[in-house]
Structures are given as structure tokens and as C-alpha cells.
Amino acid sequence: MKLGKREIDVLTCPEGRKDRLVFDDELPGFALRVTRDGTKTFIFQYRRGAAVRRLRLGRYGEITPAQARRLAEEARGRVAAGGDPAGERAAVLAAEAETAKARRRQAEGDAFTFARLIDRWEAEWLARRCRPGYRREATRALRVNLANLAGLPAAQIDTATVRRAIDALIRPVTVPAGTAETAKARGKEASAAPEIRGETNARRVRSYGAAMYGWAIKEELLTFNPFAAVRRRGRDAARDRSAVLRACLTIP
């Protein structure tokens, strides 16, 4: 039987079978697969060593019998030349699938921003394991002081970016009127007070960020902690650090 439109239209799958394969009498390997639900698909079947390979050419209705025949003739020529059309197509499809998967991972990574990381840390760890005061302070410190990082993908933030952001928190502050006199009365240099506040804030922001990324690594959300290598500045004499350590177990 030559697989033409008239012949194909009357072909059916026998009762009780999943499918039926009908080969063309004129072109070796050219066939039509008819399933029990009525789907009809052109294929080209050939041998590669001891293995039987089938190359899908297209579904009847989407391509004509004449188009399918030309595709089968082309595939037959490639096999005769030592090619493996089905294997080559499988390799292409696998590469395309891997590319699509990589793009999805990239898109997901881009969508997982620093701001979303803070939200996840707060909802999945701080709210369940840490004291309310620490939770409020930690998330406020990160959101306010590192607002310029909010829209960046969390996985793409590196140590240099964090260091610049932390260093920016330590900057000269204009001393309001009366502050100098107050500082002198306490035996301190007036210019020292703003710098101490800046270093303390920067140190705490660095600790909160390191704790958050440390949690994300344990949860396999991220693989690198950009805060870990940022140098701590001075000592936090403003408050008892042991109280913070008791507030949350993840603080480094």
C-alpha cells in the first residue's frame, strides 16, 4: 500500500490494540502509526547496528502525505550516508531542554531578589525561632540601610558590593547645634559621636546580613555568603552583644 491521503483516511487501529504501524510499499522505512484514539503520525524506521530507530516526521493533518514522504526520503539518504537522524534529533531536543532549564533557573534566580530573601528569612526563620525585637530590628536594619540592594538578585550580590554598601553607612555626619557642648560636657570629642554611631550600625547590619545568608545557604536557597568576608569594624560597646546572641541562634 502506498500511503496516500485516500488510504490514510480509512486506516484505523484494530480493536484491543494500542496502535498499528502501516508501512509504505514504495519507500522502505516510511510508515504511518495509527493509535486507538485515531491519531495518525508519519515516521521513518531504520536500523542502526542491531537497534531499530524511529524518527517522527509529523502528524497527519499538520503535514501532508507528500511532505512526509519527502522528509522520509531525506532521512533515508542521511542514514545511507552513515547518519543517525533520530539520535541527532534527540541530542538537539536534549540540548534545547537543558537550555530552557538553564533559562528558567536564571529567571528564578533573578526573581529571588535581596528584598525577597529578607521576606523569606523573616517568614521562615525569624518569625518561628527568634524574639520579636530581634526580628523587627534585623529586618528593619537590612531594608533601610541596604535599600539600594533590594532589587538585585540575591545570588549575584558579591562581597565587594556588600563592602561598599557597609562602608557607605560610615560617613561624616553634620553635628547639630548644641551637640558639641553636650559632648564636651561628657568628656568626648564632638566629632567622634557620629562616627561611633555609624560603625555600630554598619557592624550590626553586617551581622544581620551574614546571619540571613548563612540561613539561606543551609536551606539550599543560595551557595555563597557575601557578608562573611566583610571586615568587622571596632567593638560594639553600645549594648551587650550576648543579648543579641541569645535572641537568635543564627547570629555568627
Buried (B, 14 or more C-beta within 10 A) or exposed (E): EEBEEEBBEEBEBEEEEEEBEBBBEEBEBBBBBBEBEEEBBBBBBBEBEEEEBBBEBBEBEEBBBEEBBEBBEEBBEBBEEEBBBBEEEEEEEEEEEEEEEEEEEEEEBEEBBBBBBBEBBBEBBBEEBBBEEBBEBBBEBBBEBBEEBBEBBBBBBEBEBBBEBBBEBBEEEEBEEEBBEEBEEEEEEBEEBBBBBBBBBBBBBBBBBBBBBBBBBEEEBBEBBBBBEBEBBEEBEEEEBEEBEEBBEBBE
